[in-house]
Amino acid sequence: MSTAGGAPQQAPVPDARALPVPAGLREITAARPAVFEAEVTARRPLGGRGVLLSAYARGVAVVLRPGEFLTARAWPGLDPLLRRPLAPFDVQLEAGGTRIDLLLLAGGRGTRLLAALEPGERLSLLGPLGRPFSPPRPGRLHVLVGGGVGIAPLHHLAREACAADSRIRLQAVIGARTAALLFGADELQALGVPLTLATEQGDRGLCGTAIEALEQLLERLPEPPLLYGCGPEGMLLALVRLARARGLGGEVSLERHMACGFGVCYTCACRVIEPDGAVRRVRSCLAGPVFPIAALPEDGW
């Protein structure tokens, strides 16, 4: 079956928030996304051009599940014209509002402007948008596979899972070109998640890619895991092919160009496999950005 918009129909995802909404806050969810403002409270430069921003949205409870995303802007006027889509590194409800951590790689003009924000400056956020990851299952082994800033929603997933149920079993594989770009490794280690690291230059962990590291990890695991992935398209395509070859299930969050984030512009369209085997194009901002591995074609999307 497919929805009216052509997306593969998936089982409803339960609300995975770890805390009840504090009294007196305006609740914002993916069912009713909204524009809201947040003030930058901390800016931590990372390796390369990476930056981790912490922002506080006062008076609102932003119930954003891992894998859902926000669109952000922090500049006057229409240049740049479009907001930038970002899956948060973490989201936590507090008594007076919501703390949102954003992992940025200063590349294009929009992300450079966002990454340059200093404490006390404000940004406009719109969301939550998209479909999230399915919550990890207690007792089942899950391997998170991230590359670059794609580690952001996987860290959010791991932090919520660790807080929700000690029976959830997680491991993580992170890959990058160099050790300086292994974002999220320290934070996942602090959560107690066993890590396998890979760098293409060989300056930390395995000398190779995240997928090569995953292949080695799979040989050592006592049982087949569920895979959760997010990162560059080439990494995700290799992950999908590896999962199919080994009969593994799971989900990946696609990194796509998104002009609007809510289904109007069609710039994020991608190919998916329907349950009847037909391949159709859907808008990843609505049908995704998280898709079952079984729904993604091995020749790309």
C-alpha atoms as one frame of an Amber mdcrd trajectory, in Angstrom:
protein
   0.000   0.000   0.000   1.038   3.610  -0.377  -0.209   6.838   1.028  -1.949
   9.432  -1.087   1.421  11.116  -1.599   2.981   7.931  -2.941   5.016   7.054
   0.156   5.351   3.461   1.368   3.024   2.968   4.307   4.850   2.201   7.539
   3.634   1.195  10.960   2.934   4.143  13.261   5.901   5.068  15.418   5.095
   5.429  19.112   5.964   8.654  20.872   9.474   8.002  22.202   9.921  11.120
  24.346  11.577  10.307  27.618   9.826  12.961  29.732   6.278  14.282  30.032
   5.731  17.804  28.748   6.322  20.241  31.630   3.275  22.239  32.670   2.861
  25.665  31.153   4.810  25.000  27.940   3.378  25.176  24.412   3.788  21.734
  22.878   5.188  21.478  19.338   5.179  18.096  17.589   5.526  16.672  14.083
   1.726  16.499  13.948   1.652  20.287  14.429   5.022  21.763  13.439   5.608
  25.439  14.104   8.126  28.241  13.739   9.822  29.106  17.034  12.921  30.964
  18.178  15.863  29.731  20.197  18.817  31.497  21.775  22.313  30.084  21.385
  23.699  29.218  24.821  26.966  27.534  23.845  29.189  27.111  20.795  31.831
  24.389  20.700  34.206  24.255  17.720  35.014  20.699  16.647  37.527  19.259
  14.218  37.680  20.547  10.672  34.793  22.970  10.115  32.512  21.268  12.611
  30.612  23.157  15.308  28.220  21.961  18.012  25.666  24.633  18.929  23.431
  24.439  21.982  20.277  26.551  21.812  17.398  27.086  24.225  13.804  27.545
  23.079  12.043  29.184  26.009   8.350  28.534  26.699   7.930  25.652  24.243
   8.168  21.865  24.514   9.581  20.651  21.205   8.764  16.937  21.099  11.152
  15.876  18.347  11.824  12.171  17.893  15.234  10.947  16.666  15.375  11.214
  12.878  12.890  14.069  12.604  14.423  17.366  11.568  14.181  21.131  11.832
  14.863  23.830   9.277  16.923  26.765  10.503  17.803  30.328   9.548  19.639
  33.091  11.411  19.997  35.954   8.960  17.853  38.930   7.957  16.393  39.332
   4.491  16.245  36.772   1.697  19.912  36.001   1.118  20.291  33.092   1.567
  16.691  32.467   0.553  16.141  29.022   2.070  16.300  27.572   5.554  18.785
  24.762   6.187  17.487  21.306   7.221  19.154  19.864  10.345  18.499  16.679
  12.310  19.388  17.605  15.918  22.274  16.010  17.775  20.050  16.015  20.859
  16.769  17.456  22.157  15.876  17.589  25.839  12.819  19.014  27.561  13.435
  21.180  30.602  11.136  22.963  33.041  11.107  26.254  31.148  11.619  25.158
  27.564  13.644  22.896  25.262  17.387  22.533  24.809  18.382  21.686  21.232
  21.902  20.687  20.180  22.782  21.150  16.503  25.822  19.595  14.809  26.978
  21.699  11.863  29.664  21.445   9.223  30.329  24.944   7.883  30.215  24.359
   4.143  27.819  26.494   2.120  26.825  30.024   2.976  23.817  29.077   5.087
  25.628  26.548   7.274  28.566  28.953   7.638  26.213  31.638   8.987  24.597
  29.169  11.400  27.935  27.775  12.552  29.227  31.302  13.277  26.466  32.068
  15.806  27.703  33.005  19.252  26.023  32.667  22.670  23.244  35.242  23.045
  22.390  35.292  19.332  19.084  33.876  18.117  17.937  31.595  15.338  14.551
  30.728  13.860  13.588  27.045  13.753  10.713  25.296  11.980   9.594  21.785
  12.829   9.589  19.013  13.808   9.385  17.624  10.263   9.669  14.220   8.612
   9.430  10.615   9.787  11.673   9.394  12.628  13.587   6.211  13.314  11.601
   3.371  14.832  12.429   3.064  18.547  15.069   0.396  19.285  13.690  -2.860
  20.657  14.614  -4.029  24.163  16.742  -7.169  24.045  17.664  -6.780  20.380
  21.143  -5.762  19.220  21.285  -2.537  17.167  24.309  -1.161  15.327  24.361
   2.566  14.537  26.408   3.447  11.446  27.269   7.135  11.016  29.452   9.279
   8.829  30.254  12.974   9.306  27.363  15.070  10.607  25.129  12.060   9.938
  26.004  10.963  13.458  23.642  13.662  14.811  20.300  11.793  14.735  22.056
   8.553  15.731  23.443  10.197  18.869  19.956  11.532  19.631  18.573   8.005
  19.160  21.246   6.482  21.407  20.846   9.043  24.178  17.072   8.558  24.307
  17.367   4.761  24.119  19.911   4.633  26.946  17.682   6.835  29.091  14.520
   4.871  28.296  15.447   1.201  28.810  18.654  -0.490  29.976  17.687  -3.624
  28.033  18.284  -1.853  24.693  21.620  -3.051  23.294  23.567  -0.657  21.094
  26.887  -0.548  19.297  28.108   2.155  16.948  30.376   2.440  13.931  31.598
   5.913  12.970  33.618   6.692   9.876  35.282   9.844   8.554  38.156  10.973
   6.371  40.289  11.954   9.369  40.196  11.650  13.163  39.246  15.326  13.475
  35.965  14.586  11.675  34.860  11.682  13.887  31.999  13.698  15.348  30.013
  12.249  18.242  32.539   9.580  19.246  33.216  11.002  22.719  29.528  11.576
  23.436  28.557   8.025  22.429  31.394   6.623  24.514  30.119   8.649  27.488
  26.740   6.934  27.047  28.465   3.553  27.330  27.915   2.610  23.684  30.739
   0.361  22.377  32.444   2.073  19.416  34.181   0.933  16.269  35.969   3.824
  14.538  37.373   4.102  11.018  39.273   6.836   9.227  40.279   6.840   5.598
  43.653   8.378   6.502  44.211   5.816   9.257  44.905   8.359  12.012  42.347
   6.815  14.385  40.713   3.405  14.458  40.639   1.130  11.421  42.255   2.491
   8.261  39.275   2.363   5.935  35.622   3.297   5.664  32.717   2.935   8.070
  31.340   0.096   5.933  34.644  -1.791   6.021  34.668  -1.394   9.796  31.057
  -2.606   9.939  31.913  -5.705   7.907  34.620  -6.606  10.402  32.308  -5.942
  13.351  29.574  -8.162  11.900  32.001 -11.088  11.814  32.522 -10.735  15.580
  28.919 -10.228  16.687  27.098 -13.190  18.247  23.825 -12.405  16.447  22.566
 -10.454  13.429  21.789  -6.856  14.444  19.330  -4.279  13.231  21.135  -1.457
  11.439  20.473   2.268  11.781  22.412   4.523   9.409  22.886   8.161   8.512
  25.662   9.805   6.536  26.856  10.564   3.010  24.901   8.971   0.189  27.809
   6.776  -0.905  28.128   5.328   2.600  24.392   4.685   2.839  24.292   2.984
  -0.561  27.113   0.661   0.540  25.241   0.036   3.808  22.042  -0.906   1.961
  23.940  -3.308  -0.307  25.743  -4.914   2.627  22.502  -5.302   4.576  20.773
  -6.959   1.602  23.695  -9.325   1.024  23.619 -10.434   4.671  19.844 -10.424
   5.126  19.906  -7.677   7.754  17.064  -5.282   8.458  17.039  -1.734   9.691
  16.549   1.880   8.667  18.587   4.708   7.194  18.080   8.458   7.189  18.809
   9.932   3.773  20.744  13.157   3.334  18.927  15.014   0.544  18.812  18.596
  -0.648  15.586  20.107   0.737  14.380  23.519  -0.338  11.200  23.633   1.753
  11.108  20.625   4.103   7.342  20.034   3.918   6.592  18.608   0.491   5.973
  21.621  -1.750   9.124  21.896  -3.868   9.920  18.237  -4.721  13.694  18.906
  -4.661  14.194  16.024  -2.206  12.409  13.374  -4.308  13.930   9.902  -4.174
  13.195   6.398  -5.460  11.746   3.768  -3.115  10.535   0.209  -3.507   6.885
  -0.315  -2.647   5.713  -3.553  -0.949   4.373  -4.710  -4.343   7.883  -4.372
  -5.831   7.143  -1.252  -7.878   9.714   1.553  -7.724   8.195   5.007  -7.274
   9.436   8.502  -6.496   8.450  10.055  -3.169   9.314  13.233  -1.286  11.870
  12.305   1.358  10.831  15.195   3.623   7.376  13.599   3.947   7.892   9.859
   3.382  11.292  10.053   5.132  13.957  11.100   5.697  14.074   7.731   7.499
  13.300   4.723   5.296  13.429   0.955   5.862  16.499  -0.557   4.241  14.177
  -2.890   2.317  12.533   0.143   0.657  15.732   1.534  -0.894  16.984   0.352
  -4.319  20.500  -1.061  -4.440  21.277   0.982  -7.562  20.621   4.270  -5.767
  17.734   6.558  -5.067
